[in-house]
Amino acid sequence: MSDRDLFLAYGALMAGALVPIYHGSFASLPPSKAPKSKAIKDAADASDSDVDDDEDQEGLHTETLTSEEAWMFPVLGSAVLLSMYLVFKYVDKKYVDLVLGAYFGVVGGLAVWKTFGAIAKGVLGKAIWNNFTSYKLRVNRSAGASKQGSNVKTRSQSKKDKEGEEIFVGRLSILQLPLLALSGIIVGLYLWTRHWALSNILALSLSHNAISLMALDSFRTGSIMLGGLFLYDIFWVFGTDVMVSVARGFDGPIKIVWPKNFVQGVWEIASGAPQPKWQLTMLGLGDIVIPGIFIALALRFDLQQHRAQNPTSRTRTHFARPYFVACLTAYILGLSTTMGVMHFFQAAQPALLYLSPACVGAILGTSLVKGEFSKVWNWTDESDEEREKREKEEKKEK
């Protein structure tokens, strides 16, 4: 096996990690707030052409992680990892693969469908996409399950109570139906063949969706989580064989993989030889998603600073991104270091050993250089509505 093939594999894993992080970070950005006056709207429309309609964000509900929950992340992760290890050790592997295959088939299929929809919309453009017929979907919780409140209610409140609490709103474009069929075909082929390339499609889609839908509420929370997982990774990789055994034993989309003998294998296939035995190197989804949601937080911070300085701007793409660039660059350097050490010592490495300090250090260093340390580390990621409500309450208290 040549160094050329190994470096090709490392490059493929690096690209496989960066694509969902980059696009998932932008997908996590909050929708553009509608201007309150016609004058501001005209100014916004004149300055920004990449404005999202409110309907584009319907159905997008993020799960926000707080500092209290961040402390428990390594504990829960350890419990899940050890449980999977014991299951693989004492239960017949074919039954485990059957159950987990069915689970990841459903979840992965939905993730692939959503990702394909985002790709199609990006390729066609929002104007063309919106010209196709779409159907609005709404899911309400039953009225009986809603909380009891005051007896004095407005007409709209009474209607809402009658219908039940709205828990999901979305739009289904007619173009998404063939994409659903394509996603089903990919999942079916994966479950039948277990081919590494199809597994990567599911894994990358799961990563993209996790980064776009999971959120941290502050850099403090992110630092707590990355610090805890820094120790978690060291213990389970260097202290035991649990993590490596689970990663290698579970044939599912919980990692992205690439053959270390890719060029040789392709040459054998082209020469008419039997299917080669791929020698795979891997990168766990945790090493993509966990730093990814921290990097996405940096991008949301950059956007909020831009909107604070430019109240009429409604852009979600054209703004200065110093913290995002610094954190993404640190991730690239950290992952490169992981691969370099792994290549030199020929042994598995806990990627978060390098990625956690790199990402946190990038935010820390950038905030110190820009003289914004206190501002950055006391910042909380809030929606525009939450921020306005808090500011009003603070004014009342004064």
KENU-683854 format. One record per residue (C-alpha): x, y, z; residue in three letters. Coordinates in pm, whole numbers, padded with zeros to 5 digits, always signed. Each point is the difference from the previous one (the first is absolute). Layout:
BEGIN
XYZALA...
//
This chain:
BEGIN
+00000+00000+00000MET+00157+00330-00112SER+00005+00333+00182ASP-00190+00139-00301ARG-00300-00219+00078ASP+00015+00087+00369LEU+00014+00374-00064PHE-00289-00037-00245LEU-00200-00173+00274ALA+00085+00273+00253TYR-00100+00267-00251GLY-00331-00174-00067ALA-00076-00021+00374LEU+00090+00368+00042MET-00232+00100-00284ALA-00272-00228+00137GLY+00022+00179+00335ALA+00015+00357-00136LEU-00296-00021-00239VAL-00272-00071+00263PRO+00164+00239+00250ILE+00010+00290-00245TYR-00345-00044-00151HIS-00158-00113+00327GLY+00128+00316+00169SER-00170+00223-00255PHE-00316-00211+00022ALA-00004+00066+00376SER-00022+00378-00045LEU-00324+00161+00120PRO-00243+00134-00261PRO+00016+00362-00108SER-00225+00216+00211LYS-00270+00184-00195ALA+00048+00380+00003PRO-00245+00195+00217LYS-00046+00290-00240SER-00020+00050-00375LYS+00302+00231+00004ALA+00216-00260+00172ILE-00134-00271-00231LYS+00093+00204-00308ASP+00347+00060+00141ALA+00041-00368+00077ALA-00118-00110-00342ASP+00239+00246-00164ALA+00301-00117+00200SER-00057-00375+00009ASP-00122-00231-00273SER+00045-00326+00192ASP-00301+00034+00228VAL-00188-00306+00120ASP-00377-00003+00019ASP-00150-00095+00333ASP-00149-00311-00152GLU+00346-00132-00079ASP+00060-00046+00368GLN-00332-00161+00087GLU+00037-00328+00182GLY+00359+00077+00101LEU+00017-00057+00376HIS+00343-00024+00161THR+00084-00191+00316GLU+00202+00236+00221THR+00256-00138+00244LEU+00053+00194+00325THR+00296+00001+00241SER-00182-00233+00241GLU-00053-00254-00278GLU+00356+00039-00131ALA+00141-00140+00324TRP-00200-00321-00054MET+00098-00045-00364PHE+00316-00208+00066PRO-00181-00205+00265VAL-00289-00089-00228LEU+00242-00060-00288GLY+00200-00240+00214SER-00314-00189+00102ALA-00111-00040-00361VAL+00349-00103-00116LEU+00043-00260+00275LEU-00351-00136-00062SER+00076-00047-00370MET+00329-00170+00085TYR-00174-00248+00231LEU-00274-00065-00255VAL+00257-00079-00268PHE+00187-00224+00242LYS-00292-00209+00126TYR-00264+00017-00276VAL+00026-00161-00341ASP+00126+00267-00241LYS-00258-00082-00268LYS-00287+00091+00234TYR+00169+00323+00104VAL+00062+00094-00364ASP-00364-00079-00081LEU-00141+00228+00270VAL+00247+00285-00050LEU-00026-00036-00376GLY-00376+00051+00018ALA+00043+00303+00229TYR+00266+00168-00212PHE-00192-00093-00312GLY-00295+00214+00112VAL+00197+00284+00163VAL+00269+00000-00268GLY-00259-00009-00277GLY-00174+00311+00135LEU+00337+00173+00039ALA+00097-00084-00359VAL-00339+00126-00123TRP+00040+00331+00183LYS+00357+00041-00123THR-00095-00077-00360PHE-00276+00261+00027GLY+00249+00262+00118ALA+00237-00089-00286ILE-00278+00015-00260ALA-00119+00336+00129LYS+00354+00134-00008GLY+00057-00120-00357VAL-00333+00119-00140LEU-00016+00321+00200GLY-00277+00116+00231LYS-00199+00170-00279ALA-00027-00315-00214ILE-00057-00223+00304TRP-00290+00214+00122ASN-00170-00012-00341ASN-00078-00368+00047PHE-00315-00106+00181THR+00045-00041+00373SER-00224-00117+00283TYR+00000+00144+00349LYS+00024-00254+00281LEU-00104+00075+00357ARG+00013-00227+00303VAL-00188+00105+00315ASN+00012-00151+00343ARG-00346-00100+00121SER-00189+00274+00181ALA-00035-00215+00309GLY+00376-00020+00036ALA+00045+00377+00000SER+00066+00185+00322LYS-00289+00158+00188GLN+00018+00379+00024GLY-00214+00299+00074SER-00372-00010-00072ASN+00026+00335-00182VAL+00101-00077-00358LYS+00005+00178-00331THR-00165-00146-00309ARG+00334-00111-00139SER+00094-00158+00332GLN-00329-00189+00012SER+00053-00127-00354LYS+00352-00112+00087LYS-00123-00180+00310ASP-00270-00172-00204LYS+00245-00123-00260GLU+00276-00080+00247GLY+00355+00131+00024GLU+00182+00023-00332GLU+00314-00211+00019ILE+00105-00017-00366PHE-00060+00203-00313VAL+00163-00075-00332GLY-00036+00007-00376ARG+00026-00302-00226LEU+00097+00085-00356SER-00113-00228-00281ILE+00372-00034-00088LEU+00065-00166+00335GLN-00206-00305-00093LEU+00251-00141-00254PRO+00278+00090+00246LEU-00180-00209+00262LEU-00005-00294-00242ALA+00372+00049-00076LEU+00079+00008+00372SER-00195-00322+00049GLY+00196-00168-00281ILE+00334+00106+00154ILE-00101-00127+00344VAL-00126-00328-00149GLY+00325-00054-00191LEU+00201+00081+00312TYR-00192-00252+00213LEU+00043-00261-00271TRP+00368+00056-00087THR+00142+00186+00304ARG+00231+00176-00245HIS+00228+00259+00159TRP-00088+00269-00258ALA-00374-00027+00074LEU+00076-00001+00373SER+00188+00328-00050ASN-00304+00160-00166ILE-00212-00081+00305LEU+00274+00105+00244ALA+00061+00336-00170LEU-00374+00070-00014SER-00036-00081+00370LEU+00292+00231+00080SER-00142+00286-00206HIS-00341-00026+00164ASN+00143-00032+00351ALA+00214+00314-00039ILE-00287+00199-00149SER-00256-00106+00264LEU+00209-00027+00319MET+00113+00322+00167ALA+00207+00123+00291LEU-00125+00297+00201ASP+00344+00155+00062SER+00374-00043-00046PHE+00018-00082+00369ARG-00233-00297-00052THR+00198-00109-00306GLY+00328+00017+00193SER-00144-00212+00283ILE-00123-00259-00249MET+00326-00013-00198LEU+00204-00013+00321GLY-00203-00293+00132GLY+00020-00186-00328LEU+00374+00070-00015PHE+00038-00216+00313LEU-00264-00246-00124TYR+00191-00064-00324ASP+00334-00044+00176ILE-00140-00253+00248PHE-00199-00213-00245TRP+00275-00010-00267VAL+00321-00017+00205PHE-00139-00151+00320GLY-00208-00280-00156THR-00071-00166-00332ASP-00373+00079+00024VAL-00029+00288-00248MET+00221-00157-00266VAL-00183-00335+00036SER-00342+00162-00041VAL+00110+00212-00296ALA+00148-00300-00180ARG-00267-00248+00104GLY-00308+00201-00093PHE-00067-00005-00371ASP-00213+00313-00016GLY+00003+00371-00089PRO+00155+00119+00327ILE+00326+00087-00177LYS+00131+00106-00338ILE+00253-00236-00156VAL+00237-00005-00294TRP+00214-00284-00141PRO+00373+00025+00063LYS+00045-00207-00317ASN-00246+00202-00212PHE+00221+00047-00310VAL+00108-00362+00000GLN-00359-00117+00047GLY-00133+00215-00284VAL+00278-00129-00227TRP-00090-00361+00085GLU-00368+00063-00074ILE+00086+00166-00331ALA+00218-00299-00089SER-00290-00238+00051GLY+00130-00146+00325ALA-00242-00109+00276PRO-00127+00258+00249GLN+00304+00112+00203PRO+00015-00025+00376LYS-00011+00360+00112TRP+00229+00102+00287GLN-00195+00283+00161LEU+00107+00292+00214THR-00273+00183+00191MET-00110+00316+00175LEU-00285-00019+00253GLY-00305+00223-00038LEU+00061+00134+00351GLY+00325+00152-00124ASP-00202+00186-00263ILE-00326+00089+00177VAL+00133+00105+00342ILE+00257+00253-00127PRO-00244+00081-00282GLY-00270+00140+00228ILE+00267+00210+00176PHE+00116+00138-00336ILE-00364+00067-00095ALA-00035+00200+00324LEU+00295+00215-00107ALA-00174+00071-00332LEU-00323+00101+00178ARG+00202+00233+00223PHE+00156+00163-00308ASP-00344+00045-00156LEU-00144+00153+00315GLN+00288+00250+00020GLN-00061+00090-00364HIS-00373+00055+00060ARG+00073+00211+00310ALA+00226+00227-00206GLN-00228-00004-00308ASN-00365+00003+00118PRO-00140+00017-00354THR+00200-00298-00127SER-00188-00325-00054ARG+00286-00200-00151THR+00087-00350+00116ARG+00311-00042-00214THR+00179+00330-00061HIS+00150+00112+00331PHE+00338-00003+00177ALA+00071-00339+00162ARG+00320+00034+00210PRO-00098-00246+00273TYR-00141-00257-00243PHE+00312+00015-00220VAL+00231-00025+00303ALA-00190-00298+00144CYS-00028-00183-00333LEU+00371+00054-00067THR+00081-00134+00347ALA-00214-00307-00074TYR+00194-00065-00322ILE+00333+00032+00183LEU-00123-00220+00286GLY-00126-00274-00230LEU+00321+00019-00206SER+00200-00046+00321THR-00215-00300+00093THR+00066-00162-00336MET+00370+00083+00015GLY+00044-00160+00343VAL-00212-00299-00105MET+00215-00046-00314HIS+00328+00032+00192PHE-00090-00237+00286PHE-00225-00229-00209GLN-00260-00001+00279ALA-00353+00132+00047ALA-00016+00350+00148GLN-00279+00175+00195PRO-00071+00288-00237ALA-00162+00217+00269LEU+00335-00004+00183LEU+00114+00244-00270TYR-00329+00148-00122LEU-00140+00113+00336SER+00291+00226+00105PRO+00042+00119-00359ALA-00360+00124-00033CYS-00025+00151+00349VAL+00346+00154-00038GLY-00099+00158-00331ALA-00297+00182+00157ILE+00207+00097+00305LEU+00289+00132-00211GLY-00222+00190-00243THR-00196+00164+00283SER+00325+00112+00168LEU+00148+00137-00323VAL-00319+00193-00077LYS-00037+00120+00360GLY-00341-00166+00033GLU+00072-00264+00263PHE-00273+00101+00244SER-00252+00060-00276LYS+00059-00339-00162VAL+00002-00212+00316TRP-00306+00169+00151ASN-00200-00019-00323TRP-00306-00225-00018THR-00149-00119-00326ASP-00356+00129+00000GLU-00263+00054-00265SER-00097+00357-00087ASP-00330-00044+00185GLU+00171-00136+00313GLU+00254+00283-00004ARG-00266+00268-00038GLU-00204-00151+00283LYS+00305-00013+00229ARG+00099+00358-00083GLU-00354+00123+00075LYS+00002-00180+00335GLU+00339+00150+00085GLU-00130+00350-00082LYS-00304-00054+00221LYS+00220-00108+00289GLU+00207+00318-00038LYS
//
